[in-house]
């Protein structure tokens, strides 16, 4: 009897282990919801709204918001967890309300996190707490519109909606939805802000393009709704339109790309403040600064690591409201009372403040030859972050690289950094101060023409890339055929940022025939940024198949992986390369874009 009980327990345990093992294997090899790798998925966004209130005069309001939204997996699902966390960022281009156009919104960056399950349905959307209500509502709508294409729940400012899926007789692949009703309306905490749906006059959610990655490459929404608003139940008609179109080219990389040495400066120093301390979408700065002294603000900034971002925001507010305090801040910097890490932050706080006093302080720090090189160098980096730089800052940067204009054969890190910063300043001045922009562009071109040093020329090409100006098309083309490996590499890198006609052709030719390994890597990296056309898929595949360097093959696999959403041939090319690849690192990189199941099939294909 005892032996029978033991046998039954052993058999039960074995059956349970087999079932669990089969479940885990199935989870490991089934196609994943996210197959776009560790590169951002980017959409261009356009939102238009028009509302007409009933009553005398029929008051009408219109608004239009444009920008770009990016998603990147922040945490891959574990073996037992089907959820994936996506880091999201929204970059507005401009916001128009009535006749007022707010171009300054192009400087704002808004961060959030989306949790999705293995069917690409949204489980939750989390914010950092600094957003306004309208910003949160806008981003929730955009994410829910994308997820609806995967038959997810649709929730917007009205509440959870019942959606009807439409089947097209002409095109079985076409997908569209119609909003039928509100299942669970959202209750407003304030009656004056309540919004109630009276009727749906028209509704159309359309999804186009092959579904090869997380969500559909194109989504359009148009609705006409009759609403009751506020405690008085005023009626209004809301017309709105949303369009999201997937882009091949990233707006801004999540990770800073490696830039060549010795004098090619990485942007990583600016990463911490770039985009994190800017106001959230639609935010208005507090009219009254916190009631603390400069010493208290700086002490909080220095020592309170847990609330460093909040302390920086308070310091920015304080300096904007107390411009006279800028003199003391400059003295503290000159006396080297900050650590290197704190110095980077405090200088970019000055750039964020951007006032005349802040710019005067930055210009003085750059020009002060009695200061240590590290402080001056970091001040030059901060100058490149000024949204509207003044003449004093521009002149201090120009004076630093003046020796290069005069034909100097060598440069140090200071002149190199100043030249790169001049490209950023020119970009920031575009359409705002064309004369100052023209002076900086002329400086860069003059240095390019006068120098014979490959290092200086490469640095100048980096500055051209920072301007993102098509004026330098000929110089970049010429340098892409230079006998200097460093110069060619810099030209390929600049092509990722300058929208030059025919740049893809130059880069595809480079990955196929450039003899230098690092130059080919730079070309692959730029192709990852700008994307490739259908005609280039075969050429890139051939280049990868003949590529001896493993890092370059990884970059090439990523180029094809990012083309999956746009070209059918890209997946075939990627799987053909996987079938012949034996380097585990290269296979791991390719596996970010296709499922484990696809890789197994490719490796065991007869």
C-alpha positions in Angstrom: 0.0 0.0 0.0 2.8 2.3 0.9 4.7 1.6 -2.3 1.6 2.3 -4.3 1.2 5.7 -2.7 4.8 6.5 -3.4 4.4 5.4 -7.0 1.2 7.5 -7.4 3.0 10.6 -6.0 6.0 10.1 -8.2 3.8 9.7 -11.3 1.8 12.8 -10.4 5.0 14.8 -9.9 6.4 13.6 -13.2 3.2 14.5 -15.1 3.2 18.0 -13.4 6.8 18.5 -14.4 6.1 17.5 -18.0 3.1 19.9 -18.2 5.1 22.7 -16.7 8.1 22.1 -19.0 5.9 22.0 -22.1 4.3 25.3 -21.0 7.6 27.0 -20.4 9.0 25.7 -23.7 5.9 27.0 -25.5 6.4 30.4 -23.9 10.0 30.5 -24.9 9.6 29.7 -28.6 6.3 31.3 -29.5 6.5 34.5 -31.5 6.8 37.5 -29.2 4.5 40.5 -29.2 7.6 42.8 -29.4 9.9 42.0 -32.3 11.5 45.4 -33.0 14.6 44.8 -30.9 16.1 47.2 -28.5 15.7 50.2 -30.8 12.9 52.8 -30.4 9.6 52.4 -32.3 8.8 56.0 -33.5 5.5 57.5 -34.7 4.8 60.9 -36.1 1.7 62.4 -34.4 -0.9 64.8 -35.5 -4.0 65.7 -33.4 -6.6 68.3 -34.5 -9.7 69.2 -32.4 -12.5 71.6 -33.2 -15.4 72.2 -30.7 -18.5 74.4 -31.1 -20.6 75.3 -28.1 -24.3 75.8 -28.5 -25.9 79.0 -27.5 -25.5 82.7 -28.4 -22.7 83.2 -30.9 -21.9 79.5 -31.0 -18.4 79.9 -29.6 -15.8 77.9 -31.6 -12.3 76.7 -30.6 -9.7 74.8 -32.6 -6.4 73.3 -31.7 -3.6 71.3 -33.4 -0.7 69.4 -31.9 2.1 67.8 -33.8 5.1 65.8 -32.6 6.7 62.4 -32.3 6.3 59.6 -29.9 8.8 56.8 -29.2 8.6 53.4 -27.4 11.5 51.2 -26.2 11.3 48.0 -24.1 12.5 48.8 -20.7 12.2 45.2 -19.3 11.8 42.0 -21.3 9.2 39.5 -19.9 10.7 36.9 -17.6 9.9 33.2 -18.2 6.8 33.3 -16.0 5.7 36.8 -16.7 3.9 37.8 -19.9 4.2 41.6 -19.2 6.7 43.9 -20.9 7.5 47.4 -19.7 7.9 50.0 -22.5 9.6 53.4 -21.9 7.8 56.1 -23.8 8.7 59.6 -24.7 6.7 62.3 -26.5 8.4 65.2 -28.3 5.9 67.9 -29.3 6.8 70.0 -32.4 4.3 72.7 -32.0 0.9 73.5 -30.5 -1.6 75.8 -32.0 -4.7 77.0 -30.2 -6.9 79.3 -32.2 -4.6 81.9 -33.8 -1.8 81.4 -31.3 1.1 79.3 -32.3 3.4 77.9 -29.5 6.6 76.8 -31.2 8.4 76.6 -27.9 6.8 73.2 -27.2 9.4 71.7 -29.5 11.8 71.9 -26.6 9.6 69.9 -24.2 10.0 66.2 -23.6 7.5 64.1 -21.7 8.3 60.6 -20.3 6.0 57.8 -19.3 5.9 54.0 -19.0 3.5 51.5 -20.6 3.0 47.9 -19.4 1.7 45.6 -22.1 0.9 41.9 -22.1 1.9 39.2 -24.6 -1.1 40.2 -26.9 0.2 43.8 -27.0 -2.8 45.0 -24.9 -2.1 47.9 -22.6 -2.3 46.9 -18.9 -1.3 50.2 -17.4 0.2 53.6 -18.2 2.3 55.2 -15.5 3.5 58.8 -15.3 6.2 60.6 -13.2 3.7 62.8 -11.4 4.9 66.1 -13.0 2.5 66.0 -15.9 -0.7 68.1 -16.2 -4.1 66.6 -16.6 -4.3 67.5 -20.3 -0.9 66.0 -21.0 -1.8 62.8 -19.3 -5.1 62.6 -21.1 -3.4 63.3 -24.5 -0.8 60.6 -24.1 -3.3 58.0 -22.8 -5.4 58.6 -25.9 -2.4 58.1 -28.3 -1.3 54.8 -26.6 -4.8 53.4 -26.5 -5.4 54.3 -30.2 -2.2 52.3 -31.1 -3.2 49.3 -28.9 -6.8 49.1 -30.2 -5.3 47.8 -33.5 -4.4 44.6 -31.5 -8.0 44.5 -30.3 -7.2 46.0 -26.9 -9.4 48.1 -24.7 -10.1 51.6 -25.8 -10.2 54.2 -23.0 -10.1 57.9 -23.4 -11.4 61.0 -21.6 -15.0 59.8 -21.8 -14.2 56.4 -20.3 -14.0 52.7 -21.4 -15.7 52.3 -24.8 -17.5 49.5 -26.6 -15.9 49.2 -30.0 -17.3 47.4 -33.0 -14.9 45.7 -35.4 -15.7 46.3 -39.1 -15.0 43.8 -41.8 -14.3 45.1 -45.3 -15.7 43.1 -48.2 -13.2 44.7 -50.7 -10.1 44.3 -48.5 -10.0 41.4 -46.0 -6.7 42.8 -44.6 -8.2 46.2 -43.8 -9.0 46.8 -40.1 -11.3 49.5 -38.7 -13.4 50.1 -35.6 -16.4 52.2 -34.7 -17.2 53.4 -31.2 -20.7 52.2 -30.3 -21.1 53.4 -26.7 -19.4 54.1 -23.4 -19.4 51.1 -21.1 -17.9 52.8 -18.0 -17.8 56.6 -18.0 -15.0 58.4 -16.2 -16.3 60.3 -13.1 -14.8 63.8 -12.7 -13.7 64.8 -9.3 -14.9 68.4 -10.0 -18.4 68.8 -11.5 -17.3 71.8 -13.5 -14.8 69.6 -15.4 -17.2 66.7 -16.1 -17.7 65.6 -19.7 -20.7 63.4 -20.7 -21.4 61.7 -24.0 -24.8 62.5 -25.4 -24.4 60.8 -28.8 -21.9 59.6 -31.3 -22.5 61.5 -34.6 -19.7 59.7 -36.5 -16.8 57.4 -35.5 -14.0 55.7 -37.5 -10.7 54.1 -36.3 -8.6 52.8 -39.2 -5.4 50.7 -39.2 -3.3 50.3 -42.3 -0.1 48.5 -43.3 1.3 45.1 -42.5 1.5 44.3 -38.8 5.1 43.3 -38.3 6.1 44.9 -35.0 4.4 46.0 -31.9 1.5 48.0 -33.4 0.2 48.9 -36.9 2.4 51.3 -38.9 -0.4 53.8 -39.5 -3.5 54.6 -37.5 -6.1 57.3 -38.1 -9.1 58.3 -36.0 -11.9 60.7 -36.8 -14.9 61.2 -34.6 -17.7 63.7 -34.2 -19.3 63.7 -30.7 -22.1 65.5 -29.0 -21.1 66.2 -25.4 -22.5 67.8 -22.2 -19.9 69.7 -20.3 -19.6 71.1 -16.8 -22.2 71.5 -14.0 -24.6 73.4 -16.3 -24.5 70.6 -18.9 -23.6 72.9 -21.8 -23.7 71.1 -25.0 -20.9 71.2 -27.6 -20.0 69.3 -30.7 -16.4 68.0 -30.7 -14.7 67.1 -34.0 -11.3 65.5 -33.7 -8.7 63.8 -35.9 -5.7 61.7 -34.8 -3.0 60.3 -37.1 0.0 58.2 -36.1 2.5 57.2 -38.8 5.5 55.0 -38.0 8.8 56.5 -39.0 12.0 54.7 -40.1 14.1 57.4 -38.6 14.4 58.0 -34.8 13.8 61.4 -33.5 16.4 61.1 -30.7 18.3 57.9 -29.7 17.6 56.6 -26.2 21.3 55.8 -25.9 24.1 58.1 -27.0 26.0 56.6 -29.9 29.8 56.1 -29.6 31.6 58.9 -31.5 35.2 58.5 -32.7 38.2 59.8 -30.8 40.5 61.6 -30.2 38.5 64.9 -30.4 35.0 63.8 -31.2 33.0 64.7 -28.1 30.2 62.4 -26.8 26.9 64.0 -25.9 26.6 61.8 -22.8 27.5 64.8 -20.5 24.3 66.5 -21.6 22.1 63.4 -21.4 21.1 63.8 -17.7 19.5 67.2 -18.1 18.6 67.1 -21.8 14.9 66.4 -21.8 14.4 65.6 -18.1 14.2 69.0 -16.6 12.2 70.6 -19.3 8.6 71.5 -18.5 6.0 68.8 -19.2 3.6 69.2 -22.1 1.2 72.2 -21.5 2.9 72.9 -18.1 3.0 76.5 -16.9 5.8 77.3 -14.5 4.7 78.2 -11.0 4.2 81.9 -10.6 5.8 82.0 -7.1 9.1 80.4 -6.5 9.7 78.3 -3.3 10.3 80.4 -0.2 13.9 79.4 0.4 17.3 81.1 0.1 20.0 80.5 -2.6 22.1 78.6 0.0 19.2 76.3 0.8 18.5 75.7 -2.8 22.1 74.8 -3.6 22.4 72.6 -0.4 19.4 70.7 -1.5 20.9 70.3 -5.0 24.2 69.2 -3.6 23.2 66.6 -1.0 19.7 65.4 -1.5 20.3 62.7 -4.1 16.8 61.2 -3.6 15.1 64.4 -4.8 17.9 65.7 -7.2 15.5 66.4 -10.1 13.1 68.3 -7.8 16.0 70.2 -6.3 17.2 71.2 -9.8 13.7 72.4 -10.6 13.6 74.5 -7.5 17.0 76.0 -8.2 15.9 76.9 -11.8 12.8 78.6 -10.4 14.8 80.5 -7.8 17.4 81.7 -10.3 14.7 82.9 -12.7 13.0 84.9 -10.0 16.3 86.1 -8.4 18.6 87.1 -11.3 20.9 88.9 -8.9 21.8 85.5 -7.4 23.6 84.5 -10.6 26.7 86.4 -9.5 27.1 84.2 -6.4 26.5 81.0 -8.4 29.2 82.0 -10.8 31.6 82.7 -7.9 30.9 79.3 -6.4 31.7 77.7 -9.8 34.9 79.7 -10.2 36.0 78.7 -6.6 35.5 75.0 -7.6 33.1 74.3 -4.7 31.2 71.7 -6.8 32.3 68.2 -7.7 32.7 67.3 -11.4 29.3 65.7 -11.4 27.6 68.6 -9.6 29.3 71.0 -11.9 27.8 69.4 -15.0 24.4 69.7 -13.5 24.7 73.3 -12.2 26.0 74.5 -15.6 23.1 72.9 -17.4 20.7 74.5 -14.8 22.1 77.8 -16.0 21.5 76.8 -19.6 17.9 75.9 -18.7 17.4 79.2 -17.0 18.6 80.9 -20.1 18.3 84.5 -18.9 20.7 87.3 -19.8 22.4 86.9 -16.4 22.7 83.1 -16.9 24.2 83.6 -20.3 26.6 86.2 -19.1 27.8 83.7 -16.4 28.3 81.0 -19.0 30.2 83.3 -21.4 32.4 84.5 -18.6 33.3 81.0 -17.5 34.2 80.1 -21.1 36.4 83.1 -21.6 38.2 83.0 -18.2 41.6 81.6 -19.0 42.5 81.5 -15.3 39.9 78.7 -14.8 40.8 75.1 -15.0 40.2 73.4 -18.4 37.5 71.1 -17.0 35.3 74.0 -15.9 35.7 75.8 -19.2 35.1 72.6 -21.1 31.8 71.9 -19.3 30.7 75.5 -19.8 31.2 75.1 -23.5 29.0 72.0 -23.4 26.3 74.0 -21.5 26.4 76.8 -24.1 25.3 74.3 -26.8 22.1 73.6 -24.7 21.0 77.3 -24.7 17.6 77.5 -26.5 18.2 81.1 -27.7 21.9 81.9 -27.2 22.9 85.6 -27.0 25.8 87.4 -28.7 28.0 87.2 -25.7 27.9 83.4 -25.5 28.3 83.0 -29.2 31.4 85.3 -29.3 33.0 83.4 -26.3 32.6 80.1 -28.2 33.8 81.6 -31.5 36.9 83.1 -29.8 37.8 79.7 -28.4 38.1 78.1 -31.8 39.4 81.2 -33.6 42.9 79.6 -34.0 41.3 77.0 -36.3 39.9 79.7 -38.6 43.4 81.1 -38.7 44.7 77.8 -40.0 46.1 76.1 -36.9 47.5 72.7 -37.7 46.6 71.2 -34.3 43.8 71.6 -31.8 43.2 70.7 -28.2 40.1 69.5 -26.5 38.9 73.0 -25.8 38.9 74.2 -29.4 37.5 70.9 -30.5 34.6 71.1 -28.0 33.9 74.8 -29.0 33.7 73.8 -32.6 31.2 71.1 -31.9 29.2 73.4 -29.7 29.1 76.0 -32.5 27.2 73.4 -34.6 24.6 73.0 -31.8 24.3 76.8 -31.4 23.7 77.2 -35.1 21.0 74.5 -34.9 19.3 76.3 -32.0 19.5 79.7 -33.9 17.8 78.3 -37.0 14.8 80.4 -38.0 15.3 82.6 -35.0 18.5 84.6 -35.6 19.5 83.8 -39.2 22.4 86.3 -39.2 24.1 84.7 -36.2 23.4 81.3 -37.6 25.1 82.3 -40.8 28.2 83.5 -39.0 28.6 80.1 -37.3 28.0 78.2 -40.5 30.6 80.3 -42.3 33.1 79.6 -39.5 32.6 75.8 -39.8 32.9 75.9 -43.6 36.0 78.1 -43.4 37.8 75.7 -41.0 36.8 72.8 -43.2 38.4 74.5 -46.2 41.6 75.8 -44.6 42.6 72.7 -42.6 44.6 69.8 -43.9 44.5 67.9 -40.7 42.3 64.8 -40.8 41.5 65.1 -37.1 40.4 68.8 -37.5 38.4 67.9 -40.6 36.7 65.1 -38.8 35.8 67.4 -36.0 34.4 69.9 -38.4 32.3 67.3 -40.0 30.9 66.5 -36.6 30.0 70.2 -36.2 28.3 70.1 -39.6 26.3 67.1 -38.3 25.3 69.0 -35.2 23.9 71.8 -37.3 21.6 69.4 -39.2 21.9 71.9 -42.1 21.7 70.8 -45.7 24.1 73.7 -46.7 27.0 71.3 -46.0 25.8 68.6 -48.5 28.8 69.0 -50.8 31.4 69.0 -48.0 29.9 65.8 -46.5 29.8 64.1 -50.0 33.4 65.0 -50.7 34.6 63.7 -47.3 32.7 60.4 -47.8 35.2 59.7 -50.6 38.3 61.0 -48.7 41.4 58.8 -48.5 41.4 59.6 -44.7 39.7 56.9 -42.7 38.9 59.3 -39.9 37.3 61.8 -42.3 35.2 59.2 -44.0 34.0 57.9 -40.7 33.0 61.4 -39.6 31.2 62.0 -42.9 29.2 58.7 -42.5 28.3 59.8 -38.9 27.2 63.2 -40.0 24.8 61.7 -42.6 22.6 60.4 -39.8 21.8 64.0 -38.8 22.0 66.0 -42.0 19.0 65.2 -44.3 21.1 65.0 -47.4 19.5 63.8 -50.6 20.9 60.4 -51.6 22.6 59.8 -48.2 21.3 56.2 -48.1 23.1 55.4 -51.3 26.4 56.7 -49.9 26.0 54.7 -46.7 25.0 51.5 -48.5 28.0 51.8 -50.8 30.1 52.4 -47.7 29.1 49.2 -45.8 29.7 47.2 -49.0 33.1 48.6 -50.1 34.8 50.8 -47.5 38.1 49.1 -46.5 38.1 50.4 -42.9 36.3 48.4 -40.3 35.4 51.5 -38.1 34.2 53.5 -41.1 31.9 50.7 -42.1 30.6 50.5 -38.5 29.8 54.2 -38.6 27.9 53.7 -41.9 25.9 50.9 -40.4 25.1 53.0 -37.4 23.8 55.8 -39.6 21.7 53.4 -41.6 20.1 52.3 -38.4 19.1 55.9 -37.8 17.7 56.8 -41.2 16.5 53.4 -42.3 16.8 51.7 -45.7 14.6 51.4 -48.8 13.4 48.1 -50.3 16.0 48.2 -53.0 18.8 48.4 -50.4 17.8 45.2 -48.5 19.7 42.8 -50.8 22.8 45.0 -50.9 22.9 45.3 -47.1 22.4 41.5 -46.8 25.3 40.9 -49.2 27.5 43.3 -47.3 26.7 41.5 -44.0 27.4 38.1 -45.4 30.9 39.2 -46.5 31.6 41.3 -43.3 34.5 39.8 -41.3 34.0 41.9 -38.2 31.5 40.7 -35.6 30.5 44.1 -34.3 29.8 45.2 -37.8 27.6 42.2 -38.5 25.7 43.0 -35.3 25.1 46.5 -36.6 24.1 45.2 -40.0 21.6 42.7 -38.4 20.1 45.7 -36.5 19.7 47.7 -39.8 17.7 44.8 -41.3 15.8 44.3 -38.1 14.6 47.8 -38.0 13.4 47.5 -41.7 11.1 44.6 -40.8 8.1 46.9 -40.3 8.5 48.4 -43.8 9.8 45.7 -46.2 8.8 42.0 -46.5 12.2 41.1 -47.9 14.0 42.3 -44.7 12.8 39.3 -42.6 13.8 36.8 -45.3 17.2 38.4 -45.6 17.6 38.4 -41.8 16.7 34.7 -41.5 19.0 33.8 -44.3 21.9 35.5 -42.5 20.9 33.8 -39.2 21.0 30.4 -40.9 24.7 30.9 -41.8 25.8 32.8 -38.6 27.7 31.0 -35.8 28.7 33.9 -33.6 26.5 33.8 -30.5 26.7 37.6 -30.0 25.5 38.2 -33.6 22.7 35.7 -33.2 21.6 37.3 -30.0 21.4 40.7 -31.7 19.4 39.3 -34.5 17.1 37.6 -32.0 15.9 40.9 -30.8 14.0 41.3 -34.1 12.6 37.8 -34.7 11.2 35.2 -32.4 13.1 32.3 -31.0 10.8 30.1 -33.0 11.9 31.8 -36.3 15.5 31.4 -35.4 15.1 27.6 -34.7 13.4 27.2 -38.0 16.1 29.1 -39.8 18.9 27.2 -38.2 17.3 23.8 -38.9 16.0 24.6 -42.4 17.1 21.7 -44.8 
